[in-house]
Amino acid sequence: MTDRAPLPHDFLPQVPSFTVESDDVAEGEQMSDDHVYNGFGMSGENVSPELHWHGFPPETRGFAVTCYDPDAPTGSGFWHWLVVDIPASVTELPRGAGSADGSKLPPGAFSVRNDYGTKDFGGAAPPPGAPHRYVFTVHALNTDHLGVDSDVSPAIVGFNLTFATIARASIVPVFGHSG
């Protein structure tokens, strides 16, 4: 048995993978304070990282991007960011796309309420101790509209993603501090 919580897609139907990369975060590497929350005792910049992706199925009709912390001491993890209705022609979200005004999101795309209760990117804010994993996932979808609005819970987004995802790609940086 592992002492780390499983990743959210460990419980989902298996789908093909593709590639997501970032100029700002790297697999297994500590995120900078740029991507840390400004609140909950943290003093980060709360800026979403740049993400770009390729190799998704040609039948992709749209994308969603999520960021989830499976190590949060909540019993259910913690959703930091959920962006839906990204057009299939878009293969990158620029640094800061998760701002509250949504001005750097592609037309038609929007952020859904995260577990901070806001409709934007909420950066890392783990309690002191072991680093937490931040699972940034790009979901290739069989639809161009997920059928939700910005007020639904992350669980409803996850439910809809389960049935609409035809491929997914994740990058998992970490963040931790001693207090």
N, C-alpha and C positions, 0 to 999 in steps of 0.2 A: 504494500500500500504506500502511496506517495503522500508526502505532507503538503503538497501543493494542490490547490483546487483544479479540477479539470477546466479546460477551455470551453467556451459556450458551444462551439461547433462540434465538440466531442459527443454531444447528445443529439445532433441533428442528422438528418439523412445525408449519406455520403454523396458528394458531388465532385466533379472535376475541379482541379485547382488551376490558377494562373498566377501571374507575378505582380506584386505590389512592392514598390520601392519608395524611398524618401530621401530628400536632401537634408532633412532635419533630424530624423531618428533612425536607429539601426537595430536590427534583431539582437536582443539580449544585452544591449548597451544602455547605460544610464542616460535618461533624458535630461536636457538642460533645464535651467530654471525658466526658460522661455515657455515651456509647456507645463508648468506647475501652476496650480490654482492660486488665485489671490484671495485668500480667505481660509477659514477652518484652521487658523494658525499658520498658514503658509503665506509667502510673499512673492509668488511667481508672477510671470507676465500673462499667463492664461491665453497663450497663442496656440492655435492648432497647427500641427506640422504640415508641411507640403507632402502630398502623396501623389504618386503617378503609377499607372498600371498598364499592363499589356498581356497579350496571350489569352484573352477571354474568348468564349465561343462566339462564332460569327452571328448566331441567332440571338445574341444579347439585345434586349430592347430598352434596358435602362440599368442604372446602378443605385446602390445605397452604400453609405459608408457609416460604420459604427466604431466606437471605441468603448471597450468594456474592461473593467478590473475584476478578474475572478477571485482575487485575493482579499478583497475588501471584507472586513469583519461584520458582514450584514446577514449572512445566511443565504443571500441571493446575489452576491456580487454588487457591482456599481456601474451603471451606464454613464459614461462621460460625454458621449456625442453620438447623435443619430441624424444623418442627413439622408433624405429620401428624394425620389423623383429626379435623379440626376440623369440627363439624357445620355443615350448610348454613344453619342458622338463625343462625349467628354471623357478624357482619360487622365485627368489631373485635377486636383484641388490645390490651389496655391496656399502658401503659408498664410495663416490668418483667415482662411475661408470660414472658420467657425465663429467669427465675430457675431455679436448680438444683432447687428443690423443686416446681416446676410448679404452684404453688398459684393462679396467676393465669391458667392455661390453662383453656379450657372443659372440662367433663366429657367424658372419652373421648379428648381430644387429648393428645399427648405429644411431647417433643423426642427426636430421634434423635441419636446420637453425631455431633458435628461434627469438623472437622479438628484441633481442639485435643485431641480425645479425650474430651470431656465432653458431657453430655446437657443442654445449656442454650445460651443465647446467649453467644457469645464475641465480644467487641467488636473494633473495628479495632486493628490493630497492625502497620502497614506499616513497612518499613525507611525510614530517612530518604531524602528525595528527592521525586520527583513524587507528587502525591496519587493514591491508589487509589480506584477506584469500588467501592461496596458496593451490590449489586443485591438489593434487597428485592423478592421476587416473591410474589404471591398467586396460587395455581393453583386455578381452579375445576375440580372433578373430576366424573367420571361415576360415582363410587362414594363411599360413606360411610366405607369402610375401605380404606386403601392396601395392606394385606396385608403389612406389615413390622412388625418389633419395634424396640425402641429400640437394639439392638446392631448393626444392619446398617450398612454403610458408606454415606456420602453417594452414592456411585455407584449403589448398589442403589435408593436412594430416587429418584434421578434417572431410572433405567431405568423404574421403575414409574410415575413422573409422566409420562414421555413417552407412555405408552399410556393414561393416565387423564385427562389434562388436556384440557378442552374449551374453556377460555378462560384468559387470564392477564393480570395487570396488574403493572407494576413501577414502583418509584420508586428513583432511583439518586443518593443523596448521595455525597459524597467525604470522604476524610480523608487528610491528609498532614502531615508535620512535617519540620523541618530537622535534628533530632537532639538 
